[in-house]
Amino acid sequence: MLPNDPAILLSVINTRLRDYYSSLDALCEDMNVNKEELIKKLSLIGYEYKEERNQFV
């Protein structure tokens, strides 16, 4: 289960992307997370996914 707080969520997602997943799609599929909802939630605090970096910046 992922945290609801966007700042903590950002940290968790970026850590997992760095350590375990080659893409956001792979993370979302493996963790059964709605990609669009995740992107929207993190955009509320000013972050967007950068595929070339495989992280939210």
DSSP file (Angstrom, degrees, kcal/mol; ACC not computed):
  #  RESIDUE AA STRUCTURE BP1 BP2  ACC     N-H-->O    O-->H-N    N-H-->O    O-->H-N    TCO  KAPPA ALPHA  PHI   PSI    X-CA   Y-CA   Z-CA
    1    1 A M              0   0    0      0, 0.0    30,-0.0     0, 0.0     0, 0.0   0.000 360.0 360.0 360.0 136.5    0.0    0.0    0.0
    2    2 A L        -     0   0    0      1,-0.1     7,-0.1     2,-0.0     2,-0.0  -0.642 360.0-101.7 -93.8 149.4    1.3    3.4   -0.9
    3    3 A P        -     0   0    0      0, 0.0    -1,-0.1     0, 0.0     9,-0.0  -0.316  17.7-142.7 -66.6 151.6    1.2    6.5    1.3
    4    4 A N  S    S+     0   0    0      4,-0.0    -2,-0.0     5,-0.0     3,-0.0   0.778  76.0  94.5 -84.4 -29.7   -1.5    9.1    0.8
    5    5 A D  S  > S-     0   0    0      1,-0.2     4,-2.9     2,-0.1     5,-0.2  -0.501  73.2-142.7 -66.5 122.3    0.7   12.1    1.6
    6    6 A P  H  > S+     0   0    0      0, 0.0     4,-2.5     0, 0.0    -1,-0.2   0.842  96.8  51.8 -59.2 -36.7    2.1   13.4   -1.8
    7    7 A A  H  > S+     0   0    0      2,-0.2     4,-1.7     1,-0.2     5,-0.1   0.912 114.7  41.9 -68.0 -41.4    5.6   14.3   -0.5
    8    8 A I  H  > S+     0   0    0      2,-0.2     4,-2.5     1,-0.2    -1,-0.2   0.897 113.0  54.5 -70.3 -39.9    6.0   10.8    1.1
    9    9 A L  H  X S+     0   0    0     -4,-2.9     4,-3.0     1,-0.2     5,-0.3   0.914 105.6  53.5 -57.6 -44.4    4.5    9.2   -2.0
   10   10 A L  H  X S+     0   0    0     -4,-2.5     4,-2.6     1,-0.2     5,-0.3   0.928 109.8  47.4 -56.5 -47.8    7.1   11.0   -4.2
   11   11 A S  H  X S+     0   0    0     -4,-1.7     4,-2.1     2,-0.2    -1,-0.2   0.922 113.9  46.8 -61.5 -45.7    9.9    9.7   -2.1
   12   12 A V  H  X S+     0   0    0     -4,-2.5     4,-2.4     2,-0.2    -2,-0.2   0.934 114.5  46.5 -63.1 -47.6    8.6    6.1   -2.1
   13   13 A I  H  X S+     0   0    0     -4,-3.0     4,-2.7     1,-0.2     5,-0.2   0.934 113.3  47.4 -64.6 -46.9    7.9    6.1   -5.8
   14   14 A N  H  X S+     0   0    0     -4,-2.6     4,-2.2    -5,-0.3    -1,-0.2   0.881 112.2  50.8 -64.1 -36.8   11.3    7.6   -6.8
   15   15 A T  H  X S+     0   0    0     -4,-2.1     4,-2.7    -5,-0.3     5,-0.2   0.931 112.5  45.8 -64.8 -44.6   13.1    5.2   -4.6
   16   16 A R  H  X>S+     0   0    0     -4,-2.4     4,-2.8     2,-0.2     5,-1.4   0.890 111.9  51.6 -67.2 -38.2   11.3    2.2   -6.1
   17   17 A L  H  <5S+     0   0    0     -4,-2.7     4,-0.3     3,-0.2    -1,-0.2   0.920 114.5  44.0 -61.9 -42.3   11.9    3.5   -9.6
   18   18 A R  H  <5S+     0   0    0     -4,-2.2    -2,-0.2    -5,-0.2    -1,-0.2   0.911 125.1  31.1 -67.6 -43.3   15.6    3.8   -8.9
   19   19 A D  H  <5S+     0   0    0     -4,-2.7    -2,-0.2    -5,-0.2    -3,-0.2   0.754 134.4  11.0 -92.4 -25.7   16.1    0.5   -7.1
   20   20 A Y  T  <5S+     0   0    0     -4,-2.8     2,-0.4    -5,-0.2    -3,-0.2   0.665 107.6  60.8-130.3 -22.9   13.6   -1.9   -8.6
   21   21 A Y      < -     0   0    0     -5,-1.4    -1,-0.2    -4,-0.3     3,-0.1  -0.914  48.3-156.3-125.5 140.9   11.8   -0.8  -11.8
   22   22 A S  S    S+     0   0    0     -2,-0.4     2,-0.3     1,-0.1    -1,-0.1   0.564  83.7  10.4 -85.9  -9.9   13.1    0.2  -15.2
   23   23 A S  S  > S-     0   0    0      1,-0.1     4,-1.9    31,-0.1    -1,-0.1  -0.987  72.2-111.0-160.4 162.8   10.0    2.3  -16.0
   24   24 A L  H  > S+     0   0    0     -2,-0.3     4,-2.8     1,-0.2     5,-0.2   0.873 117.8  57.3 -65.4 -37.3    6.8    3.8  -14.4
   25   25 A D  H  > S+     0   0    0      1,-0.2     4,-2.5     2,-0.2     5,-0.2   0.917 106.3  48.8 -59.5 -43.5    4.8    1.4  -16.5
   26   26 A A  H  > S+     0   0    0      2,-0.2     4,-2.5     1,-0.2     5,-0.2   0.914 112.3  48.4 -63.7 -43.1    6.6   -1.6  -14.9
   27   27 A L  H  X S+     0   0    0     -4,-1.9     4,-2.7     2,-0.2    -2,-0.2   0.952 113.4  46.6 -60.7 -50.3    6.1   -0.2  -11.4
   28   28 A C  H  X>S+     0   0    0     -4,-2.8     5,-2.3     1,-0.2     4,-0.7   0.890 114.4  47.2 -62.2 -40.9    2.4    0.5  -11.9
   29   29 A E  H ><5S+     0   0    0     -4,-2.5     3,-0.5    -5,-0.2    -1,-0.2   0.942 115.7  43.9 -66.1 -47.1    1.8   -3.0  -13.4
   30   30 A D  H 3<5S+     0   0    0     -4,-2.5    -2,-0.2     1,-0.2    -1,-0.2   0.878 121.5  38.7 -67.0 -38.4    3.7   -4.8  -10.7
   31   31 A M  H 3<5S-     0   0    0     -4,-2.7    -1,-0.2    -5,-0.2    -2,-0.2   0.415 106.9-122.3 -94.0   1.5    2.2   -2.8   -7.8
   32   32 A N  T <<5 +     0   0    0     -4,-0.7     2,-0.4    -3,-0.5    -3,-0.2   0.944  58.0 154.5  55.5  51.9   -1.3   -2.6   -9.4
   33   33 A V      < -     0   0    0     -5,-2.3     2,-0.7    -6,-0.2    -1,-0.2  -0.898  51.2-116.9-111.8 138.5   -1.3    1.2   -9.3
   34   34 A N     >  -     0   0    0     -2,-0.4     4,-2.2     1,-0.2     5,-0.2  -0.658  23.7-155.5 -74.9 112.9   -3.3    3.4  -11.6
   35   35 A K  H  > S+     0   0    0     -2,-0.7     4,-2.6     1,-0.2     5,-0.2   0.896  89.4  50.5 -59.1 -45.7   -0.6    5.3  -13.6
   36   36 A E  H  > S+     0   0    0      1,-0.2     4,-2.3     2,-0.2    -1,-0.2   0.888 111.0  48.7 -63.5 -40.4   -2.8    8.3  -14.4
   37   37 A E  H  > S+     0   0    0      2,-0.2     4,-2.6     1,-0.2    -1,-0.2   0.897 111.8  49.7 -66.2 -40.1   -3.9    8.7  -10.8
   38   38 A L  H  X S+     0   0    0     -4,-2.2     4,-2.2     2,-0.2     5,-0.2   0.935 111.9  47.5 -63.5 -46.7   -0.3    8.6   -9.6
   39   39 A I  H  X S+     0   0    0     -4,-2.6     4,-1.7     1,-0.2    -2,-0.2   0.914 113.4  48.9 -60.4 -43.5    0.8   11.1  -12.2
   40   40 A K  H  X S+     0   0    0     -4,-2.3     4,-1.1    -5,-0.2    -2,-0.2   0.918 109.9  50.6 -63.7 -44.4   -2.1   13.4  -11.3
   41   41 A K  H  < S+     0   0    0     -4,-2.6     3,-0.4     1,-0.2     4,-0.3   0.905 113.6  44.3 -62.6 -41.9   -1.4   13.2   -7.5
   42   42 A L  H ><>S+     0   0    0     -4,-2.2     5,-2.2     1,-0.2     3,-0.9   0.760 105.8  61.6 -76.8 -23.4    2.3   14.0   -7.9
   43   43 A S  H ><5S+     0   0    0     -4,-1.7     3,-1.7     1,-0.2    -1,-0.2   0.781  90.8  69.7 -69.9 -24.5    1.5   16.8  -10.3
   44   44 A L  T 3<5S+     0   0    0     -4,-1.1    -1,-0.2    -3,-0.4    -2,-0.2   0.745 103.5  42.6 -64.1 -23.0   -0.5   18.5   -7.5
   45   45 A I  T < 5S-     0   0    0     -3,-0.9    -1,-0.3    -4,-0.3    -2,-0.2   0.162 130.1 -94.5-109.4  17.3    2.8   19.2   -5.7
   46   46 A G  T < 5S+     0   0    0     -3,-1.7     2,-0.4     1,-0.3    -3,-0.2   0.657  82.2 126.8  89.2  17.4    4.6   20.2   -8.9
   47   47 A Y      < -     0   0    0     -5,-2.2     2,-0.3    -8,-0.1    -1,-0.3  -0.846  31.5-176.5-111.5 145.8    6.3   17.0  -10.0
   48   48 A E        -     0   0    0     -2,-0.4     9,-2.5     7,-0.1     2,-0.3  -0.978  32.8-103.2-136.4 152.5    6.1   15.2  -13.4
   49   49 A Y  E     -A   56   0A   0     -2,-0.3     2,-0.6     7,-0.2     7,-0.2  -0.578  26.5-160.7 -78.2 129.9    7.5   11.9  -14.6
   50   50 A K  E >>> -A   55   0A   0      5,-2.7     4,-1.5    -2,-0.3     5,-1.3  -0.937   1.9-163.2-111.4 108.2   10.6   12.1  -16.8
   51   51 A E  T 345S+     0   0    0     -2,-0.6    -1,-0.2     1,-0.3     3,-0.1   0.876  87.8  57.6 -59.9 -40.4   11.0    8.9  -18.7
   52   52 A E  T 345S+     0   0    0      1,-0.2    -1,-0.3     2,-0.1    -2,-0.0   0.772 118.0  33.3 -65.3 -24.1   14.6    9.6  -19.7
   53   53 A R  T <45S-     0   0    0     -3,-0.9    -1,-0.2     2,-0.2    -2,-0.2   0.553 100.7-135.3-101.6 -13.2   15.5    9.9  -16.0
   54   54 A N  T  <5S+     0   0    0     -4,-1.5     2,-0.3     1,-0.2    -3,-0.2   0.920  71.3  89.5  52.7  48.9   12.9    7.3  -14.8
   55   55 A Q  E   <S-A   50   0A   0     -5,-1.3    -5,-2.7    -7,-0.1     2,-0.5  -0.987  82.8-100.6-161.1 162.5   11.9    9.5  -11.9
   56   56 A F  E      A   49   0A   0     -2,-0.3    -7,-0.2    -7,-0.2    -9,-0.0  -0.786 360.0 360.0 -87.5 129.5    9.5   12.3  -10.9
   57   57 A V              0   0    0     -9,-2.5    -8,-0.1    -2,-0.5    -1,-0.1   0.319 360.0 360.0-131.5 360.0   11.2   15.7  -11.0
